[in-house]
């Protein structure tokens, strides 16, 4: 059998804050997940986002330590419109989350912005720019 990609995982230093960030991006994460050691969020298209606390990870991998430096992985969220990129970015920054790069019109034809989740993972917002 060939392995099939089905999920990606994040490790959260402050699980409730990380879950609040992803809730603000529209993911359906129940409130009681804040107390769970592992959260499994179904995504459109069948993929899942798995978020674990540091305590959970170190319970089976005591040598685990958080990466340092810039993120080497990131997530991207497609927005409905260029205006929605701006609105979503502003809402997250206003809620106290880290806005890394303010929205701009990218040369590849998208309105784009970059945030960092509470653990420093890059999270991009994008929408196609109108053509014509």
Secondary structure, DSSP 4 states (H G I P E B T S, - for coil): ------EEEEEESSHHHHHHHHHHTT----GGGGG-SEEEEE-GGG-EEEEEEHHHHHHH-TT-----SS-S-EEEEE-SSHHHHHHHHHHHHHTT-EEEEEEEE-TTSEEEEEEE-TT--EEEEEEEPPP-
